[in-house]
Amino acid sequence: MDDAERERFAREARKEGLSLSAWFRKAARERVRRPVSLNLQTVEDLEAFFEECAQREGGTEPGWDEHLSVLQESYRRDGPW
């Protein structure tokens, strides 16, 4: 962030009686608590959403057989509870 933006945030923090880092933490907690609203109206919207997720996350998702193997091993080792 540039100096002007940092100072603007710092002013807002001071108005609330918070340090800049406390103000950022408060803002982040509020943001995380807000529900994410997806406006998926069409199949194309859904496909675009999944593509965006794939680009953001990278890597590959394990196949179902691998997921099932992990679950079964967990049940054998720890039980289903």
N, C-alpha and C positions, 0 to 999 in steps of 0.2 A: 504494500500500500504506500502511497506517496505521503509526504509530510502533511499536506493539507487535509487529506482524508483522516490521517491519524489524529490530527488536532481536532477535527470535527467530532470524531468518536470520543476523544478525551474530554471535550467540553460536555458532551451528553453524559458521560460517566460521572463527571464532577457534579452535574445537576442532580444526579441521583445519589450523590454521596458515596460513589464507588470508585475504586481504582479502575484503570483501563482494563486490566486482566479480569477483574471481577465482573466488570460490565460485559466483556466478551463471553465469559462463562455463562452469565445470566441469559444473554441473548441466544447462545447456543442451546442451553437447556430449554428455553421457550420454543425454539425452532424444532427441536427434536420431539417435543410434546405435541406439536401441531400435526394433525393427520395430513397425510399426503393425499391430495385429490387428483385422481387420474380421470380424465375425460375421454374414455375410450368408447367411441361410438360405432366404429366399424372394424372389420377384420384388418383393414389396412392400418388403423390406429394401433391395434394390438401388435401387429407385425413390426411396426415402427418402434413401439415400446420395447419389445424383446430385442430388436437390433441395437437400440441405444444401450440397453443393459449389457448385451454381449460386448459391445465396444468399450464400455466403461469398465467392466469387470475383467475382461481378458480371460485367458486360460480356457480350459475345456471342462464341461460338466461331466462327471462320471456317468456311465450308463446305468440302467436299472439293475443289471446283474451285480455291479460293484456295490451299489447302495444296499441291495438285498444281502450280499455277503457281509458287509459291515454290520447290518442289523442282526443277522444270525449269529455272528461272532459275539456281539455284545450280549445277546440273550444267553448264549452258552456260558459266557464268562460271568455275567452279573445278574442274570435272570431278567424277566420282563418288567421288573419294578424298579 
